[in-house]
Amino acid sequence: MSIISLAIGFSAMLALMFLSLPVAFSIIVVGTLGGFLAFGAPLLDMMGGVVWGTLNNSVMTAIPLFMLLGEILLRGGVADKMFDALSVWLGRLPGGLLHTNIGTCALFSATSGSSVATAATVGTVALPALRARNYPAAASLGSLAAGGTLGILIPPSVNLLVYGSLANVSVGQLFMAGVVPGLLLTALFSLYILVFHGDAGKDSDTEPEQVDMASKIALLRHLVPPGLIFLVVMGSIYGGLATPTESAALGVVTSLFFVWRSGRLNWTLLEHCFQQSAKTTGMVVLIIVCALMLNVTLSMLGTTQTVTQWVATLGLTHYTLLLMLVVFYIILGMFMDAMSMLVLTVPIAVPMVVAVGVDPVWFGIFIVVMCEIALITPPVGMNLFVVQGLRTDGGSFGDVVRGALPYVFIMLAFTAMLIVWPQIALWLPGST
């Protein structure tokens, strides 16, 4: 298969998406039509077995469990208490509640695994307080949109789980690799707020409530649930006590315990959590299934070998190749959602970068950071629309875009750090 044929197929798929056709439909049309034209009906028959075998992988079972874990915490009121607790500790820093936004997003990310859920949950809690204290709209909305992206980097992450399944890389190693980059990116977000938005909220007519140290310490109990759930999930994997699927189940049980302790556990809540988890899981799995069918066609056509050989003829170093991929993912992320971008490019990109000596675990973190950028890159950045949808003041969508764009450059700078110092991601998994 020639590079030109691959480019034509990829362009056709993007064209279908631009016509507002569902992403899954666009993928499956190109995959099945291309396979049928090249090999006929036998290839279509073979696709079923490949898809069934992949979906029977026990790792895939973790997807609905992590979705359920995030929904339980979302509906159980954990985020409200987390925001209140962090606001008294971080609210008096230069930048005030903007730091609270980032900190709450980071903590909620350690349990939800979803960027959209993180941005929506923390935004619902934070926006009324931000408006009451006259925080600039762009700075407030941008911090929420960017903070929400941490949901797919800080483990447990559904995107890392999907990457591990598609690239045949240990999910446990990927989760470990995401811890240090997630914390460092959180620190960079807060540093930006400290330097450029240190005066935010100072012109408010509402003074922050004075809280004595004893009360501050007492509020720390609200940070116990997300912290303990993170330790249960990651500790069970890190200690070799559980697989990712089993650790997800342990996290769900732990979250149910905390919601029960808060008195909010009931059948209505459970029914809603199960329904929402099923809907989200169905969307994710449908995209994965369609991508797998496309991958069967690409594999039979020898696409991976063709692309790898073509890259080899260019004589690129792994630094040059990664910089080219950064540009490619930025452009792709402007027009495609993060999950679709992930499942479409992993089967081709991973063999290509491994051939030039890039660690596949490290590349998992790299590609998830690229997905994070896509979530806040106009015109189709999902988190931008989620945060805009939470507003009740009828403000312009441009406020969200202006507030989020500086974080795009922060993440690009962070990507450069990852490329220059890969041990940022590889240190923790290498210590296991």
Secondary structure per residue as TSV (DSSP state, phi and psi in degrees):
chain	resnum	aa	ss	phi	psi
A	1	M	-	360.0	130.2
A	2	S	-	-83.1	159.9
A	3	I	H	-62.4	-34.4
A	4	I	H	-64.0	-42.5
A	5	S	H	-63.1	-41.1
A	6	L	H	-62.5	-42.5
A	7	A	H	-64.3	-37.8
A	8	I	H	-65.1	-44.9
A	9	G	H	-62.9	-42.1
A	10	F	H	-67.2	-39.3
A	11	S	H	-65.4	-38.3
A	12	A	H	-62.8	-39.7
A	13	M	H	-66.2	-42.2
A	14	L	H	-64.5	-37.7
A	15	A	H	-62.8	-40.4
A	16	L	H	-63.5	-38.5
A	17	M	H	-67.1	-38.2
A	18	F	H	-66.4	-21.8
A	19	L	T	-82.3	10.0
A	20	S	T	70.3	21.7
A	21	L	-	-78.8	148.9
A	22	P	-	-56.5	145.5
A	23	V	H	-58.0	-47.0
A	24	A	H	-60.0	-41.0
A	25	F	H	-63.8	-43.4
A	26	S	H	-61.4	-41.0
A	27	I	H	-66.4	-46.8
A	28	I	H	-71.0	-31.8
A	29	V	H	-62.8	-48.7
A	30	V	H	-65.3	-42.4
A	31	G	H	-66.0	-49.2
A	32	T	H	-74.9	-39.7
A	33	L	H	-65.4	-43.4
A	34	G	H	-63.2	-41.5
A	35	G	H	-66.0	-39.9
A	36	F	H	-66.1	-43.0
A	37	L	H	-65.4	-33.0
A	38	A	H	-84.7	-39.5
A	39	F	H	-128.0	-8.0
A	40	G	-	82.8	-167.7
A	41	A	H	-62.0	-34.0
A	42	P	H	-54.9	-35.1
A	43	L	H	-66.5	-39.1
A	44	L	H	-62.8	-37.4
A	45	D	H	-64.1	-37.4
A	46	M	H	-70.0	-28.3
A	47	M	H	-59.0	-39.1
A	48	G	H	-58.5	-44.6
A	49	G	H	-65.0	-38.9
A	50	V	H	-65.9	-45.7
A	51	V	H	-63.7	-44.8
A	52	W	H	-61.0	-43.2
A	53	G	H	-63.7	-38.9
A	54	T	H	-70.2	-43.4
A	55	L	H	-69.6	-20.5
A	56	N	T	-78.4	-6.9
A	57	N	S	-61.2	130.5
A	58	S	G	-61.4	-26.3
A	59	V	G	-62.7	-33.3
A	60	M	G	-65.2	-25.4
A	61	T	G	-64.4	-23.2
A	62	A	H	-69.6	-23.0
A	63	I	H	-59.9	-55.5
A	64	P	H	-63.8	-30.1
A	65	L	H	-68.5	-43.4
A	66	F	H	-68.5	-34.6
A	67	M	H	-62.2	-43.3
A	68	L	H	-65.1	-39.6
A	69	L	H	-57.8	-47.4
A	70	G	H	-64.5	-39.4
A	71	E	H	-65.4	-41.4
A	72	I	H	-61.3	-44.8
A	73	L	H	-69.3	-34.8
A	74	L	H	-63.5	-47.9
A	75	R	H	-81.9	-15.9
A	76	G	T	-85.1	1.2
A	77	G	T	79.1	15.6
A	78	V	H	-67.5	-39.3
A	79	A	H	-63.7	-38.3
A	80	D	H	-57.7	-47.4
A	81	K	H	-70.6	-35.5
A	82	M	H	-61.2	-44.9
A	83	F	H	-63.0	-43.3
A	84	D	H	-61.7	-41.5
A	85	A	H	-67.8	-44.8
A	86	L	H	-71.9	-28.7
A	87	S	H	-64.2	-33.7
A	88	V	H	-76.8	-21.8
A	89	W	H	-92.3	-36.9
A	90	L	H	-104.2	-15.2
A	91	G	T	-64.0	-20.3
A	92	R	T	-97.7	1.3
A	93	L	S	-72.3	155.7
A	94	P	T	-58.3	118.5
A	95	G	T	109.8	-16.3
A	96	G	T	47.9	-121.5
A	97	L	H	-67.6	-14.4
A	98	L	H	-64.2	-37.1
A	99	H	H	-64.9	-38.1
A	100	T	H	-62.2	-39.6
A	101	N	H	-56.6	-50.3
A	102	I	H	-65.3	-44.4
A	103	G	H	-64.0	-42.3
A	104	T	H	-66.6	-40.5
A	105	C	H	-60.8	-42.5
A	106	A	H	-63.5	-43.8
A	107	L	H	-67.6	-42.1
A	108	F	H	-67.9	-31.9
A	109	S	H	-61.7	-31.4
A	110	A	H	-70.9	-1.2
A	111	T	H	-131.2	-22.1
A	112	S	H	-92.1	-43.0
A	113	G	-	77.1	5.2
A	114	S	-	-130.7	129.5
A	115	S	H	-69.4	-46.5
A	116	V	H	-62.1	-44.0
A	117	A	H	-63.0	-39.4
A	118	T	H	-64.9	-48.5
A	119	A	H	-63.0	-42.0
A	120	A	H	-68.2	-42.9
A	121	T	H	-67.5	-52.4
A	122	V	H	-67.8	-37.1
A	123	G	H	-62.4	-40.3
A	124	T	H	-60.3	-38.3
A	125	V	H	-78.1	-40.0
A	126	A	H	-83.6	-36.9
A	127	L	H	-57.8	-42.2
A	128	P	H	-59.3	-41.3
A	129	A	H	-67.5	-38.2
A	130	L	H	-66.1	-41.2
A	131	R	H	-67.5	-38.9
A	132	A	H	-63.3	-27.3
A	133	R	T	-105.1	15.3
A	134	N	T	59.3	38.6
A	135	Y	-	-71.8	143.6
A	136	P	-	-57.2	135.6
A	137	A	H	-60.2	-47.1
A	138	A	H	-62.3	-45.6
A	139	A	H	-64.0	-40.8
A	140	S	H	-65.4	-50.1
A	141	L	H	-68.2	-38.0
A	142	G	H	-64.4	-39.7
A	143	S	H	-66.8	-34.0
A	144	L	H	-72.0	-43.5
A	145	A	H	-63.9	-44.5
A	146	A	H	-72.0	-42.1
A	147	G	H	-60.2	-35.4
A	148	G	H	-62.1	-29.8
A	149	T	H	-63.2	-22.0
A	150	L	G	-61.5	-18.5
A	151	G	G	-62.4	-22.7
A	152	I	G	-103.7	2.4
A	153	L	T	-110.1	-50.5
A	154	I	S	-69.8	124.4
A	155	P	S	-70.0	154.7
A	156	P	S	-77.9	133.4
A	157	S	-	-119.8	128.0
A	158	V	H	-64.8	-37.7
A	159	N	H	-64.2	-40.8
A	160	L	H	-65.8	-36.5
A	161	L	H	-63.9	-44.5
A	162	V	H	-65.5	-42.7
A	163	Y	H	-58.6	-45.7
A	164	G	H	-59.7	-39.0
A	165	S	H	-67.6	-42.3
A	166	L	H	-75.2	-35.0
A	167	A	H	-96.2	0.2
A	168	N	T	57.3	47.9
A	169	V	-	-117.6	145.3
A	170	S	-	-58.2	121.8
A	171	V	H	-65.7	-37.5
A	172	G	H	-59.6	-43.3
A	173	Q	H	-64.6	-39.2
A	174	L	H	-64.9	-41.9
A	175	F	H	-61.7	-42.7
A	176	M	H	-63.0	-39.9
A	177	A	H	-66.6	-23.8
A	178	G	H	-83.2	-12.6
A	179	V	H	-67.3	-57.2
A	180	V	H	-64.8	-47.2
A	181	P	H	-58.1	-38.3
A	182	G	H	-63.1	-44.3
A	183	L	H	-67.4	-40.3
A	184	L	H	-66.9	-40.9
A	185	L	H	-66.4	-36.7
A	186	T	H	-59.8	-43.7
A	187	A	H	-64.3	-38.4
A	188	L	H	-66.6	-38.8
A	189	F	H	-60.2	-45.8
A	190	S	H	-67.5	-35.1
A	191	L	H	-63.9	-40.8
A	192	Y	H	-60.2	-45.4
A	193	I	H	-61.8	-42.9
A	194	L	H	-59.1	-41.8
A	195	V	H	-81.3	-43.3
A	196	F	H	-103.6	-16.1
A	197	H	S	-129.7	32.2
A	198	G	T	-63.8	-23.5
A	199	D	T	-93.7	1.1
A	200	A	T	-60.8	133.2
A	201	G	T	84.3	-3.1
A	202	K	T	-77.6	-16.7
A	203	D	T	-93.8	16.0
A	204	S	-	-75.0	144.8
A	205	D	S	-79.4	-13.7
A	206	T	S	-101.5	114.5
A	207	E	-	-78.1	139.5
A	208	P	-	-59.1	140.3
A	209	E	-	-65.6	133.9
A	210	Q	-	-75.4	126.9
A	211	V	-	-125.0	126.0
A	212	D	-	-73.9	163.2
A	213	M	H	-61.6	-37.4
A	214	A	H	-62.0	-40.1
A	215	S	H	-69.8	-37.5
A	216	K	H	-60.2	-45.7
A	217	I	H	-64.4	-38.3
A	218	A	H	-64.0	-34.2
A	219	L	H	-69.6	-18.7
A	220	L	G	-62.4	-17.1
A	221	R	G	-63.5	-23.4
A	222	H	G	-74.8	-12.5
A	223	L	G	-91.2	-5.7
A	224	V	H	-66.5	-46.4
A	225	P	H	-55.5	-53.9
A	226	P	H	-64.1	-36.6
A	227	G	H	-64.4	-43.3
A	228	L	H	-69.9	-39.5
A	229	I	H	-62.4	-41.7
A	230	F	H	-60.6	-44.0
A	231	L	H	-64.9	-38.5
A	232	V	H	-64.1	-47.2
A	233	V	H	-67.9	-54.4
A	234	M	H	-73.8	-36.6
A	235	G	H	-65.0	-37.9
A	236	S	H	-68.0	-34.7
A	237	I	H	-74.5	-49.0
A	238	Y	H	-60.8	-36.9
A	239	G	T	-83.8	-0.3
A	240	G	T	73.0	18.8
A	241	L	S	-88.1	-20.4
A	242	A	-	-151.4	153.2
A	243	T	-	-78.5	167.8
A	244	P	H	-55.6	-37.6
A	245	T	H	-66.9	-44.3
A	246	E	H	-65.9	-37.8
A	247	S	H	-66.7	-34.9
A	248	A	H	-63.7	-41.2
A	249	A	H	-63.8	-40.7
A	250	L	H	-62.2	-39.4
A	251	G	H	-63.8	-39.5
A	252	V	H	-63.2	-45.5
A	253	V	H	-62.4	-42.5
A	254	T	H	-63.6	-41.9
A	255	S	H	-64.9	-38.4
A	256	L	H	-62.2	-36.3
A	257	F	H	-62.8	-45.6
A	258	F	H	-68.3	-37.9
A	259	V	H	-66.9	-37.5
A	260	W	H	-63.3	-42.3
A	261	R	H	-62.4	-31.1
A	262	S	T	-80.5	-6.1
A	263	G	T	80.7	14.2
A	264	R	-	-107.3	3.6
A	265	L	-	-81.6	120.7
A	266	N	-	-153.2	173.4
A	267	W	H	-67.1	-33.7
A	268	T	H	-63.0	-45.1
A	269	L	H	-61.9	-45.8
A	270	L	H	-63.0	-41.7
A	271	E	H	-61.1	-44.4
A	272	H	H	-64.3	-43.6
A	273	C	H	-62.0	-43.8
A	274	F	H	-64.1	-42.1
A	275	Q	H	-65.3	-46.1
A	276	Q	H	-66.6	-39.0
A	277	S	H	-63.7	-40.7
A	278	A	H	-64.5	-41.9
A	279	K	H	-63.8	-47.3
A	280	T	H	-66.2	-43.2
A	281	T	H	-61.8	-42.1
A	282	G	H	-58.9	-41.4
A	283	M	H	-63.9	-46.8
A	284	V	H	-64.7	-47.3
A	285	V	H	-66.6	-36.1
A	286	L	H	-60.9	-44.4
A	287	I	H	-62.8	-40.8
A	288	I	H	-63.9	-43.9
A	289	V	H	-60.8	-46.7
A	290	C	H	-63.8	-39.5
A	291	A	H	-65.3	-36.5
A	292	L	H	-63.6	-39.5
A	293	M	H	-66.0	-38.6
A	294	L	H	-64.5	-40.0
A	295	N	H	-65.0	-31.7
A	296	V	H	-61.4	-45.6
A	297	T	H	-62.1	-46.2
A	298	L	H	-61.9	-39.8
A	299	S	H	-64.6	-45.7
A	300	M	H	-65.6	-30.7
A	301	L	T	-81.6	-5.5
A	302	G	T	72.7	30.6
A	303	T	H	-62.4	-44.0
A	304	T	H	-59.8	-46.6
A	305	Q	H	-64.3	-38.9
A	306	T	H	-63.3	-46.5
A	307	V	H	-66.4	-42.6
A	308	T	H	-61.1	-43.8
A	309	Q	H	-65.5	-38.8
A	310	W	H	-64.3	-42.3
A	311	V	H	-63.5	-38.7
A	312	A	H	-62.1	-36.8
A	313	T	H	-68.6	-22.0
A	314	L	H	-77.5	-17.4
A	315	G	T	66.0	33.4
A	316	L	-	-78.2	142.0
A	317	T	-	-78.2	165.7
A	318	H	H	-68.1	-25.7
A	319	Y	H	-66.9	-45.4
A	320	T	H	-63.6	-42.2
A	321	L	H	-62.0	-43.3
A	322	L	H	-65.6	-38.1
A	323	L	H	-65.3	-37.4
A	324	M	H	-64.6	-38.9
A	325	L	H	-67.9	-34.6
A	326	V	H	-59.6	-48.1
A	327	V	H	-61.9	-43.5
A	328	F	H	-60.8	-46.3
A	329	Y	H	-70.1	-33.4
A	330	I	H	-63.3	-46.2
A	331	I	H	-65.2	-44.7
A	332	L	H	-63.7	-38.4
A	333	G	H	-67.6	-17.7
A	334	M	T	-71.5	-20.1
A	335	F	T	-126.2	0.4
A	336	M	S	-139.1	144.9
A	337	D	-	-72.9	160.3
A	338	A	H	-61.4	-44.5
A	339	M	H	-65.6	-42.5
A	340	S	H	-62.6	-42.7
A	341	M	H	-60.2	-39.1
A	342	L	H	-65.6	-54.0
A	343	V	H	-70.4	-25.9
A	344	L	H	-76.8	-35.2
A	345	T	H	-98.5	-22.5
A	346	V	H	-57.1	-47.9
A	347	P	H	-60.4	-28.5
A	348	I	H	-92.8	-41.4
A	349	A	H	-71.4	-39.7
A	350	V	H	-62.2	-51.8
A	351	P	H	-59.2	-33.5
A	352	M	H	-66.1	-45.4
A	353	V	H	-77.5	-32.9
A	354	V	H	-63.2	-33.9
A	355	A	T	-64.0	-24.2
A	356	V	T	-102.5	12.4
A	357	G	T	95.8	15.4
A	358	V	-	-86.3	134.0
A	359	D	-	-69.0	128.1
A	360	P	H	-65.0	-28.2
A	361	V	H	-66.9	-46.9
A	362	W	H	-60.4	-41.1
A	363	F	H	-64.8	-29.8
A	364	G	H	-60.5	-41.9
A	365	I	H	-67.8	-41.7
A	366	F	H	-57.5	-49.0
A	367	I	H	-70.5	-30.8
A	368	V	H	-69.9	-36.7
A	369	V	H	-63.2	-38.0
A	370	M	H	-62.8	-38.2
A	371	C	H	-65.5	-36.7
A	372	E	H	-60.1	-43.8
A	373	I	H	-61.8	-40.9
A	374	A	H	-61.3	-30.6
A	375	L	H	-69.3	-20.2
A	376	I	T	-124.1	20.5
A	377	T	S	-103.3	120.5
A	378	P	T	-67.5	156.9
A	379	P	T	-93.2	-6.1
A	380	V	T	-120.5	23.6
A	381	G	-	-62.2	116.8
A	382	M	H	-59.8	-43.6
A	383	N	H	-64.6	-29.7
A	384	L	H	-61.7	-44.0
A	385	F	H	-72.1	-35.6
A	386	V	H	-62.6	-48.0
A	387	V	H	-67.3	-41.2
A	388	Q	H	-60.9	-36.8
A	389	G	H	-67.9	-17.7
A	390	L	T	-83.1	-12.6
A	391	R	-	-73.8	145.2
A	392	T	S	-117.3	1.3
A	393	D	S	-95.4	-0.5
A	394	G	-	69.1	23.1
A	395	G	-	-70.4	168.1
A	396	S	-	-74.3	145.4
A	397	F	H	-62.0	-26.1
A	398	G	H	-60.7	-27.8
A	399	D	H	-60.1	-43.9
A	400	V	H	-66.3	-43.1
A	401	V	H	-63.0	-47.0
A	402	R	H	-62.6	-38.4
A	403	G	H	-70.7	-30.4
A	404	A	H	-87.9	-27.6
A	405	L	H	-57.5	-40.2
A	406	P	H	-58.1	-32.2
A	407	Y	H	-71.2	-26.3
A	408	V	H	-61.3	-45.2
A	409	F	H	-68.2	-34.2
A	410	I	H	-62.1	-43.3
A	411	M	H	-69.4	-31.9
A	412	L	H	-67.1	-40.7
A	413	A	H	-63.7	-38.6
A	414	F	H	-65.5	-37.6
A	415	T	H	-61.4	-41.2
A	416	A	H	-61.1	-40.0
A	417	M	H	-61.9	-41.9
A	418	L	H	-61.6	-40.0
A	419	I	H	-68.5	-42.4
A	420	V	H	-74.3	-39.6
A	421	W	-	-121.5	77.7
A	422	P	T	-60.9	-19.4
A	423	Q	H	-66.2	-14.4
A	424	I	H	-54.7	-40.3
A	425	A	H	-93.6	-29.8
A	426	L	H	-94.0	-9.7
A	427	W	H	-63.7	-51.2
A	428	L	H	-67.2	-46.9
A	429	P	H	-64.4	-29.2
A	430	G	H	-71.5	-17.9
A	431	S	T	-88.3	-4.9
A	432	T	-	-80.4	360.0
